[in-house]
């Protein structure tokens, strides 16, 4: 037998071994040692679950689901990936989102499985969706993952409070560990996990706009690139594969025909055939929980996309022969659920650059929140240093033992999600979860509960060692490295408000805390504090109704009545006089804020935090 044949046979044997579940093998060995007659290993299969058994089952077709499945299988677990989708790749294929959000400086935080996939699709900022699908299939096959596409009525089954496996129409399989890789964590929630949607946790019924990616054929890329070189980066940035920018404000001035739809600045990615996919059309009125309404929004957006391309044809260089070439099979839903996980990352964790011994991945993408309403253009809260992502973000606080969750809907609050949501980061986290689930499946006894494993120092240390052996980027923990004006007296107040989406640092982490602000801005800040911190939207409405006529710059004498009014309405201290001195006496006017003259942005933040503290304190 030649060497090549021996290598192929070894690979086949290795793949077959991975497909064999570890836990029935252990059970069978114990029976033999006891002199018992061998019987069906593991729990007695029910007719619903069927006789097949795996160590780990992954649900979903998203890149994060695939990363988790590959990592589990390569870690020795018999692994099944099951999905209702007919194709692999989720957002990258069905959603045709072919431009990558990666951080490569000062270090590349996206290594491991993501790097292997990225290298195979070309290693550039954009990729071909069809090629992406093929590479995902190759990685799964090489790892020995069994894949079932197009299964109907898929759900997680549990017995006695623990994952028992998965069932679908006409079949099922047993498993010791289950990983939900669906973009909305629909399977985990159906199994008992809990989550909130968008900014609900902060008392606001908002989430980021959805998008339909569409293909533009006929673009003269050379002409577009020449225009960008001539007009500069303030117009757009164009290289050989991607283009992004405001393009002189032309896309944003597009007069959409359908209410709730609009163009933003273009984000364009070329595929291997030179076709261009555009992430630019924002959709604000989708009921993401309703399959019929998602289909309605896709149809209407496809019509709007054709009209938008026709409009751009006469207004952008290189678009003279542009035409709509097609649309993605599925909407790009930027934000839906946020898991109630064992731990939940917030903005402070990211902007402090916190790392620790429980991290299984690293992130570093800007906190870039896309538009929430038809009237805003999105918000950039800041650019973090490299931060750690602990394993516990992937563990639902509720639901059966043995359940994990990966993807953009894992344990990140709405502000932190604006950074961690990017797929390369999600694949890095998913790789860690796949390794952890495989190890959990090998533990003796009842199905291991991730809720205890994710906070077990010895277990996570083993996972980290395995990830480093897999070339994942996972440096040793280091002290926090907070960004922004950390020495400013109002920095802490600024960060407190940023954590609820009420303050911005921009890409440069420069909130300009010494800037003068308008009197009306504090009215709206106090109203938003009432809603997002104190869950009193009725107070917010009353404040705007009573003080919405404020004009001119914010002066201490004018801000004080707003501060008193807010506190009184919220059940806090309510002094007789609406003066800074009277408010200071009851804790509503901090020592660091002058009692006369202009109120700066930083001082306004300090006043807002004083309002929160005074009205939240027990009385």
N, C-alpha and C positions, 0 to 999 in steps of 0.2 A: 504494500500500500504506500503511495507516495505521500510526501509531507502535506501537500494541499488537501488530499483526501482525508488524512488524519485530522487536520485542522477543522475541516468542514464537519467531520463526525463529532469532534469534541464540542463544536458550537451547537450542533443539534442536540447532543446529550445534555449540554448545559441548559439549553432552552427548555427541553423536556422536563428537566429537574425543577426548573423554576415554575413550570405549569402545575407540577404536583404540589398540592397543599402541604405545608409543614405540619399543621396540627393533627390531621388524621394519621400521619406517619408516626408521630409521637404516641398517640392513643393506641395504635396497633402494636407498637413495641411494648407498651405497658401490658397489654392483654397477653401477648406471647410470654412475657416474663412471668406472668401470674399463672401460666398454664391454662388460660381460658381459650375457648374456641373463638377464632377471629370472627368478628361481625362487622357490620357497617361502622366505620370509624366516626367519631364525633357525635353530635346530637342526632337523634333519630330524624331523618329527613321527613318533612311533611310533603304532602302532594303538591302544595303550592310552591315550596322552595325547590323541590326536585333533588336528585341525588348528587349533582355537581357541587364541589366545594372548593373554595379558594381561601387564601390567607387574607387578601386585600381585594376589595372591589372598589373601583373608581367610577363615579357617575358623571357623564358629561363629555362634550367634545372639545371644550375650550383648550387653548394651549396649556393652561395651568393644570387641567385634568390630565392631559397627556404627560406633562412633566412629572406629576405625582405617580402615575402608573408606571412609567419607565423607571423611575427611581426605586419604587417598591419592588419591581421585578428584578432589577439589577442587584437589589439587596437580598435576593434569595426568596422572595415571597411569590407564591402562586397568585397571579394577578389577573383580574378581569376588568376590562373597561367596557361599560355599557352606556349607550346613549340613544335617545329618541332621534337624534339627527342622522341624516343619511350620509353625511360627510364629516371628516375630521378637520379640526382647526378652528371652529367657532368664529370668533371675531375676525381672525386673520383670513378666513376663507369664506364662510357664509356672510360675514360682515364686510369682507373685502377691505379691511383696514390694513393697508400695506406699507405704512410708514411707521418706523419704530421710534419710541421715546426711550433713548438709552443715555446713561451717564458714563462717559469714558474718562473724565478728568475729575480730580487728580489721579484717580484709579478707575478701572472698569469694575463696577460692582456686579456685573452680570456675566458670570462664568458658568461652569458646570453644564447642565443639560441645555440651558439657553444658548450658551456659546457653541455647543456642538450643532444645534439646529441652525443657528445664525450663520455659522461658517458654511454650512451646506446650501443655504439659500443665497449665498453670495457675500455675506458679511458687510452689506451696505446699509444705508439709512432706509432704503425701500426694498421690497422683494416682490416676487411674483406669487400671487395667491395660490395658483395651481401647483407651483413648485413647492410652496410651503406645505400644502396638503400631502404631497408625495413624501416629503422628508419626515413629516410627522408619522406617516404610515411606516416608513423604514425604521425609525427609532423604536416604535412599538414592536415591530416584528423582530428586530435584532435583540430586544430585551426579553422576548418570549411572552409578551402580554397577549392574552386572548381578547379579541375585540368583537363586540356585537353592536352593529349599527342598526338604526331604524327600529329599535324595540319600542313597543307601545305600552302605555300605562306603567312605566317604570317607577318603582318606589322602593324605599328601604324597609325591610322587615325587621322586627325586633321581637325578642322573647325574654320575659322576665327582666325588663329594663336594660337589655343589651342588644347590640346589633346581632342579628341572626343571618342576614344576607340581603339579597335583593330579589324582587319578583317583578315580572312583566307579563303581558298578555301571552298566555300559552307556555310559560316557563318561569324559571327562577334558579337561584344558586345560593348555597350557604357561603358565608364569609365571616371571619372574626373581626375584621376592621373594615369600615366603609369611609370613603372620602368623597364628599360632594364637591365636584368641580364645575357645577353649573354656574353661569355668571350671576344668577340671582339667588343661588342657594335654595332653589325650590324644593329639592329633595330633602335637605336637612330640615327646613322649616316644616315640611309635611310630616317629618319623623318626630317633631317636638322641639326643635331648636327655635329660638326666638330672635327677632330682629326688628329694627325700626327702619323707616324709609327716608332717604334724603336727610333733610334737616329737622325731621320730627323730634329727635332727641333734644333739640334746642328750641322746641315750641313753634317751629315754622314749617308749613306745608309746602316745601320747595325741594326741588332736586335739579340736577344739571340737565340741560336740553339734550334731546336725542338727535341722532343724525342718520341720514341715508347716504352712504357713500355711493358715488356714481362715477362711471367711466367716461372720459372725454377722449374721443378719437380725433385725429387730424391736427393736433397741436404741433406747431413748428418749435421744437424745444430749443433749437439753436437761437432762434429769434427772441424767444422769451429770456434765455440766458443772457444774450447780448444786451437786452433792455435792462435787466437787473444790474449788469456790470456798469452800464452807463448811468443809471439813476441811483445806484447805491443801496446799501442795506436797509435804509429807512423805507425804501419802496418794496423790496423783496430780496430774499436770498435764494439763489438757484445754483445747483451744481449738476452733475451729470445724471443724478437719479431723483432728487427731490427739489421741491420749491415751496417756500412758505413766506408769508408776509401780508402786509395790508394792500399791496399793489395799488398804491395811491388812493386808497379808499374806494376804488371802483366796485369790488364785490359787495362791500357793506352798503353801497348806495342802490343796490338792486331793488326795484319795487316788486316785491313778491305779490303774487295774485291771491294766494291763500293766506288767510289769517293764521297766525301762529307759526309761520315759516319765514325764514330770512337767511341770507347769505352772510357769513362772516369772512374774515380774511382767508384766502385759499391755502390749503395744505395739500400739496400734490405729490404723488409718488408714481414713478414709472415702473412697469413690470418688465419681464424679460422680452416681451414682444414690442416694447416701446409704447404701449398703451398707458394712459395716465388715469389714475384713480384719485378722485377729489373728496376730501373730508372738509366740507364747507357749509352744507345745508343744515341749519338748525331747525328743530321741530319742537314746539313747546306744548302741544296739547294732546299728548299721547297717554292713554290709560295703559300703562305697561303691563298691568295684570290681566288685561283682556286681549286674548289672541285675535279676536275679530277687529278690535280697534287698532292693534298693531298693523294688521293687514291693510286696514283702511288708510292709516297714516303712510304706509309704504307706497300704496297706489297713488295717493295724492302727491307725495313727495317726488315720485318718479315723473309725474307730469310737470311739477314745478322745476325739477332739475333740467328737463328739456328746454323749458322756457328760459331758465337762467343761462344755459349754455348759449342759446341764441342771442341773448342780451350781451353776454361777455364777448361774443364773436366780433362785434364792432367797436369794442372798447379796450381790449388788451392786446399788446403786441404778441405775435405768435399764435393768436386765436382766430386768425382770419378764415381758416378752413375747419374750425372746431365744430364738432357735432356730438350729440349724446350717443355713446356707444353701448350703454347698458347701466344697470343699477345692481347693487348688492342684493343677495337673496334675503337678507335679514337686516332690520334696523340695528344701528349701533346704540345700545342703551348705556350711556356713560355711568349712570348711577341709579341704583334701586335700593336694595337692602343694605343695612349695616348690621352685622352679626353681633348679638350679645354674647361675647366670647369670655373666656376665663380672664383674659386681659385685653384691653382696648387701647390702641395707640391714639394719642392726641397730638396737637400741634406742638406743645412744649417738648414732647419726646423727640420729635423730628428736628425742630429748630435748635434744640440743645445738642443735637448730635449724640444722643445717648446710645451706649452700647453695653452689652452685658454677657454673662456666661450662659444665658439661656437663648441667645440669638441663633437663628438658623439661616439667616439671610441678611443682606444689607441693602439699603435704599439710599436715594439721594436726589431724586427728581424734584424740580420745584413744586411748591404748593400752588398749583395752577388750576383754579376753579373756572370751568366754562360757564357760560351764561345760565342764570337761574330763571330769568324772566325775559319776555320780548323786549324789555326796556334797558337791559344792562349788557355790557360787553364782556363780562367775566371779571375775575379778580385774581391777582397774584399776591398771595399772602407772604411769600418769602422763598428764598433758596436755602435749603438746609445743608449743613455739612453731611458727610456720610453718616447714616444712623443705622442702628441694629433693629432687627425685627425678630422678636422672640417667638418661640414655638407656640406659646399659649394663645396667640391671636387666631390660630387655626382650630381652636377647640371650643365648640359650643358650650355655653354655660348650662344649657338645658338640653334634654333629649337623651337618647339611649347611650350607654357606655359603648365605646368603640367607634364613635363618630367623629370625623374630622371635616374641615371645610377649607377650601382654597379658592383663590381668585379675588377680584376686586371687592367682593361683598363680605370679606372676612372681618376680623375685629379691628376696624379702623373707624373713628368717628368721621363726621362729614367733612371736617377741615383736613384732617390727616389723610383721608381718602383721596383728596385732590392731588397728592403726591404718590401714594402707595398704589394707586389704581392701575398704573401702567403695567402692561403685560410682562416685559422682561423682569421686573421686580416680582410680579406674581408668580412667574415660573421659578424664580430662585426660591421663594417661600415654599412653593409646591414641591420642589425637589426635597427640601428638608422634611416636609410632611410625609412624602412617600417613604423616605428612609425610616422615619420614626414609626410609621404604621407597620412597616415590615418587621421592625424590631419588636413592636408591641404584639404582633401576631405570634411571635416565637416564645412569648412568656408563658409559663405553665399556669394551669388553673383556669379560672373563669376568664372570659374576654377582658383584656386589660382596658382600663378606662383612661383615655387621654387626659381627663381632667386632673388626674394625679400624676401621670407621667410627664406632662408638660412643665410641671413645677418640681420635678425630681432631678436634683442636680446631677446625680450619677447617670441617669438615663439620658439627659440632654447632652452631657459631656460625651457619651458614646456616639450620639447622633452627630455632634459637631466633628468628632474625629473622623467619622465615616464620610461626612461631607467634604472635609479637607482632602481626604484620600480621593474624592471624586473631582477634585480641582475647583470646588466652589470657593468663591471669595468670602472668607470668614476670618478676619483678623482677630487678634486678642482684644479683649475689652480695654478701653482707655477712658480717661476722665472726659466728662462732657465738654463740648466746645461750642457754647451758645453763640449765635450770630445776632447781628443788630447792635444798636446803641446800648450795650449792656451796662455802661457806667452812668447812663442818664437816670436822674431820680424817678422818672415816670416810666422806665422800661418795663417794670413788673406789671404796671397797670396796662400798658400797651399789649403785653403778651396775654394778659387775662382776657382782654376783649378780642384779640386776634383768635383766641381759642374757640370763640363762638362766631367767628366770621365778621366781626365788627371793627377790625382794624387791619390795615394793609402795610406790608413792608416792601412789596415789589420785588423784582428780581435781585435788586441790590441790597435788600434788607435795610432800607433807609426810610423809616416812617415820617421823618421830618417833624419830630415832636415839638420843635420850637416854633412851628409855623402858626400864624394867626388863622383863625377859622371864623366862619359865619355864625351869627347867633342862632340861626335856624338849625345849624348842624348839631348843636347840643340838644335841641328839642328832639330831633330824630334819634340821636344817640341814646338819650334817656328812654325814649319810647321803645327802642330796640332792646335795651337792657331789661325793661319790664317784660318783654316777650321772651327773649332768649335765655335769660338767667332766672327770672322770677315767675315765668309762665302766667303772666297776667296781660293778655292781649287787650282786654277791655280797658286797662289803665293806659296802655299805649295809645289806643284810639282817643281816649279822653285828653291825653297830653297834647296830641297833635291838634285836636279840635280847639283846645284852650289856648295854646301857645304857638300855633302854626303861622301866626302873622308876624313873628319875630323877624326883624330886618337889621341889616348892618353887621358890623363885626361883633364877635362875642365879647362882652364886657362883664366883669364880675357882678356888677349891679343888675344886669339883665339876666344872667345865668342863674343867680340865686333864687328868684321866684320859681323858675322851672324846677330846680333841685328840690325846693320845699314842696311844691305841688306834687311832684313824683313821689316823694317820701310819704307825704300825708295820704295819698291815694293808695299806696302800697302797704299801709298800716305801720309805717316806720315812725321815727321821731317827727314831730310836727310842731315846731316852735311857733310862737306867736308872730315873730318878725321874720320876713323873708330877706334877711341881710346875710352877707357872708359871716359876719361876727356871730350872729345868732345860730347859724348853721354849724359853725365850727364848734360851738359849745355842746352840740349834740352829736358830733362825729360825722356831719355831712359835708364838711369843708376841710380837707386835709391841711396840715401845717405847711406842706410844700406848695400850696396854691395861694398866690397873693389874693388879698381881699379887695383889691381895687385894680383898675386898669384892665388890660386885655387878657383874656383867657386863651392860652395857646392850645394846640392840639393835645400835647402831652398832659397839660393841666386838666383839659376836658376828660381825658381818659382817667386821670386820678379821681376826678369828681364822680365819674360813672362807677368806679370800683367802690368808692366810699358809699354811694347809694346802694350798691349791691350788699355790702357788708352791713350797713345800718339797718336795712330792711329785712335781712336774713337772720339777724341775731335774735336769739330768744329773748323775749321780754315778759 
